[in-house]
Amino acid sequence: DVQAALSGEGLTVGIVNTSKESATVKLSVSGFDITGKKLTRYEIADPQNDPAGFNDPDQPYRIETKESKETAADNVVVKPYSVTVLVWEK
């Protein structure tokens, strides 16, 4: 599943992968030029690819939101059972 939102701050794309396999998502963006824009990637995924993985308040966090700075790409690889949010600044 892919969702997108365009605002005065830029473009946000959310990708949900409910599959047990990694997926490559080809982005086709119109109405907003992603070339040369700052891109921040946020990813929420279980490191063990467990669809039932969770954080236990009595244990160190297993699932965290990871943030990274990236360069714009037409293809995005997303992990199994994950949520990935891409944010391009205006």
CYANA upper distance limits for C-alpha pairs under 8 A (distance plus 0.5 A):
  1 ASP  CA     15 ILE  CA      6.27
  1 ASP  CA     16 VAL  CA      5.69
  1 ASP  CA     17 ASN  CA      7.31
  2 VAL  CA     13 VAL  CA      7.52
  2 VAL  CA     14 GLY  CA      6.10
  2 VAL  CA     15 ILE  CA      5.06
  2 VAL  CA     16 VAL  CA      6.98
  3 GLN  CA     13 VAL  CA      6.15
  3 GLN  CA     14 GLY  CA      5.61
  3 GLN  CA     15 ILE  CA      7.12
  4 ALA  CA     11 LEU  CA      7.71
  4 ALA  CA     12 THR  CA      6.10
  4 ALA  CA     13 VAL  CA      4.80
  4 ALA  CA     14 GLY  CA      6.75
  5 ALA  CA     11 LEU  CA      6.37
  5 ALA  CA     12 THR  CA      5.74
  5 ALA  CA     13 VAL  CA      7.01
  6 LEU  CA     10 GLY  CA      6.42
  6 LEU  CA     11 LEU  CA      5.09
  6 LEU  CA     12 THR  CA      6.95
  7 SER  CA     11 LEU  CA      6.88
  8 GLY  CA     90 LYS  CA      7.72
  9 GLU  CA     89 GLU  CA      6.51
  9 GLU  CA     90 LYS  CA      5.90
 10 GLY  CA     87 VAL  CA      7.73
 10 GLY  CA     88 TRP  CA      6.06
 10 GLY  CA     89 GLU  CA      5.08
 10 GLY  CA     90 LYS  CA      4.67
 11 LEU  CA     32 PHE  CA      7.92
 11 LEU  CA     87 VAL  CA      6.30
 11 LEU  CA     88 TRP  CA      5.67
 11 LEU  CA     89 GLU  CA      7.22
 11 LEU  CA     90 LYS  CA      7.79
 12 THR  CA     85 VAL  CA      7.46
 12 THR  CA     86 LEU  CA      6.14
 12 THR  CA     87 VAL  CA      4.99
 12 THR  CA     88 TRP  CA      6.92
 13 VAL  CA     85 VAL  CA      6.16
 13 VAL  CA     86 LEU  CA      5.62
 13 VAL  CA     87 VAL  CA      7.04
 14 GLY  CA     83 VAL  CA      7.70
 14 GLY  CA     84 THR  CA      6.27
 14 GLY  CA     85 VAL  CA      4.86
 14 GLY  CA     86 LEU  CA      6.87
 15 ILE  CA     78 VAL  CA      8.41
 15 ILE  CA     83 VAL  CA      6.27
 15 ILE  CA     84 THR  CA      5.59
 15 ILE  CA     85 VAL  CA      6.75
 16 VAL  CA     81 TYR  CA      8.08
 16 VAL  CA     82 SER  CA      6.42
 16 VAL  CA     83 VAL  CA      5.09
 16 VAL  CA     84 THR  CA      6.96
 17 ASN  CA     22 SER  CA      8.34
 17 ASN  CA     23 ALA  CA      7.84
 17 ASN  CA     78 VAL  CA      7.53
 17 ASN  CA     79 LYS  CA      7.68
 17 ASN  CA     80 PRO  CA      6.52
 17 ASN  CA     81 TYR  CA      5.73
 17 ASN  CA     82 SER  CA      5.74
 17 ASN  CA     83 VAL  CA      6.91
 18 THR  CA     80 PRO  CA      7.22
 18 THR  CA     81 TYR  CA      5.21
 18 THR  CA     82 SER  CA      7.32
 19 SER  CA     80 PRO  CA      6.10
 19 SER  CA     81 TYR  CA      6.26
 20 LYS  CA     49 ASN  CA      7.90
 20 LYS  CA     80 PRO  CA      5.44
 20 LYS  CA     81 TYR  CA      6.72
 21 GLU  CA     79 LYS  CA      7.66
 21 GLU  CA     80 PRO  CA      5.45
 21 GLU  CA     81 TYR  CA      8.47
 22 SER  CA     77 VAL  CA      7.37
 22 SER  CA     78 VAL  CA      6.13
 22 SER  CA     79 LYS  CA      5.08
 22 SER  CA     80 PRO  CA      5.23
 23 ALA  CA     77 VAL  CA      6.12
 23 ALA  CA     78 VAL  CA      5.87
 23 ALA  CA     79 LYS  CA      7.21
 23 ALA  CA     80 PRO  CA      7.82
 24 THR  CA     75 ASN  CA      6.81
 24 THR  CA     76 VAL  CA      6.00
 24 THR  CA     77 VAL  CA      4.87
 24 THR  CA     78 VAL  CA      6.88
 25 VAL  CA     75 ASN  CA      5.99
 25 VAL  CA     76 VAL  CA      5.60
 25 VAL  CA     77 VAL  CA      6.77
 25 VAL  CA     78 VAL  CA      8.11
 26 LYS  CA     74 ASP  CA      6.20
 26 LYS  CA     75 ASN  CA      4.95
 26 LYS  CA     76 VAL  CA      6.97
 27 LEU  CA     74 ASP  CA      5.58
 27 LEU  CA     75 ASN  CA      6.48
 27 LEU  CA     76 VAL  CA      7.97
 28 SER  CA     74 ASP  CA      7.56
 29 VAL  CA     33 ASP  CA      7.92
 29 VAL  CA     34 ILE  CA      8.31
 33 ASP  CA     37 LYS  CA      8.46
 34 ILE  CA     72 ALA  CA      6.88
 34 ILE  CA     88 TRP  CA      7.37
 35 THR  CA     72 ALA  CA      6.89
 36 GLY  CA     71 THR  CA      8.15
 36 GLY  CA     72 ALA  CA      7.53
 37 LYS  CA     71 THR  CA      8.37
 37 LYS  CA     72 ALA  CA      7.60
 37 LYS  CA     88 TRP  CA      6.57
 37 LYS  CA     89 GLU  CA      6.70
 37 LYS  CA     90 LYS  CA      7.61
 38 LYS  CA     69 LYS  CA      8.20
 38 LYS  CA     70 GLU  CA      8.05
 38 LYS  CA     71 THR  CA      7.58
 38 LYS  CA     72 ALA  CA      8.22
 38 LYS  CA     88 TRP  CA      6.09
 38 LYS  CA     89 GLU  CA      6.11
 39 LEU  CA     69 LYS  CA      6.41
 39 LEU  CA     70 GLU  CA      5.96
 39 LEU  CA     71 THR  CA      6.58
 39 LEU  CA     72 ALA  CA      6.84
 39 LEU  CA     86 LEU  CA      7.29
 39 LEU  CA     87 VAL  CA      6.06
 39 LEU  CA     88 TRP  CA      5.06
 39 LEU  CA     89 GLU  CA      7.22
 40 THR  CA     67 GLU  CA      7.44
 40 THR  CA     68 SER  CA      6.30
 40 THR  CA     69 LYS  CA      5.18
 40 THR  CA     70 GLU  CA      6.64
 40 THR  CA     86 LEU  CA      6.36
 40 THR  CA     87 VAL  CA      5.71
 40 THR  CA     88 TRP  CA      7.10
 41 ARG  CA     66 LYS  CA      8.44
 41 ARG  CA     67 GLU  CA      6.11
 41 ARG  CA     68 SER  CA      5.72
 41 ARG  CA     69 LYS  CA      6.71
 41 ARG  CA     70 GLU  CA      7.42
 41 ARG  CA     84 THR  CA      7.53
 41 ARG  CA     85 VAL  CA      6.31
 41 ARG  CA     86 LEU  CA      5.17
 41 ARG  CA     87 VAL  CA      6.97
 42 TYR  CA     65 THR  CA      6.82
 42 TYR  CA     66 LYS  CA      6.04
 42 TYR  CA     67 GLU  CA      5.09
 42 TYR  CA     68 SER  CA      7.17
 42 TYR  CA     84 THR  CA      6.15
 42 TYR  CA     85 VAL  CA      5.55
 42 TYR  CA     86 LEU  CA      6.95
 43 GLU  CA     65 THR  CA      5.94
 43 GLU  CA     66 LYS  CA      5.65
 43 GLU  CA     67 GLU  CA      7.09
 43 GLU  CA     82 SER  CA      7.63
 43 GLU  CA     83 VAL  CA      6.33
 43 GLU  CA     84 THR  CA      4.98
 43 GLU  CA     85 VAL  CA      6.94
 44 ILE  CA     63 ILE  CA      7.36
 44 ILE  CA     64 GLU  CA      6.55
 44 ILE  CA     65 THR  CA      5.27
 44 ILE  CA     66 LYS  CA      7.05
 44 ILE  CA     82 SER  CA      6.14
 44 ILE  CA     83 VAL  CA      5.68
 44 ILE  CA     84 THR  CA      6.92
 45 ALA  CA     49 ASN  CA      7.59
 45 ALA  CA     63 ILE  CA      6.72
 45 ALA  CA     64 GLU  CA      7.80
 45 ALA  CA     65 THR  CA      8.17
 45 ALA  CA     79 LYS  CA      7.52
 45 ALA  CA     80 PRO  CA      8.03
 45 ALA  CA     81 TYR  CA      6.92
 45 ALA  CA     82 SER  CA      5.06
 45 ALA  CA     83 VAL  CA      7.15
 46 ASP  CA     50 ASP  CA      6.50
 46 ASP  CA     51 PRO  CA      8.01
 46 ASP  CA     53 GLY  CA      6.60
 46 ASP  CA     54 PHE  CA      8.36
 46 ASP  CA     62 ARG  CA      7.40
 46 ASP  CA     63 ILE  CA      5.76
 46 ASP  CA     81 TYR  CA      7.99
 46 ASP  CA     82 SER  CA      7.93
 47 PRO  CA     62 ARG  CA      7.88
 47 PRO  CA     63 ILE  CA      7.60
 49 ASN  CA     53 GLY  CA      8.32
 49 ASN  CA     79 LYS  CA      8.49
 49 ASN  CA     80 PRO  CA      6.57
 49 ASN  CA     81 TYR  CA      6.93
 50 ASP  CA     81 TYR  CA      7.88
 51 PRO  CA     81 TYR  CA      6.26
 53 GLY  CA     62 ARG  CA      8.46
 53 GLY  CA     63 ILE  CA      8.12
 54 PHE  CA     62 ARG  CA      7.46
 54 PHE  CA     63 ILE  CA      7.10
 55 ASN  CA     59 GLN  CA      7.92
 55 ASN  CA     60 PRO  CA      8.24
 55 ASN  CA     61 TYR  CA      5.92
 55 ASN  CA     62 ARG  CA      6.15
 55 ASN  CA     63 ILE  CA      6.66
 56 ASP  CA     60 PRO  CA      7.94
 56 ASP  CA     61 TYR  CA      7.50
 57 PRO  CA     61 TYR  CA      8.18
 78 VAL  CA     82 SER  CA      7.54
 78 VAL  CA     83 VAL  CA      8.48
 78 VAL  CA     84 THR  CA      7.34
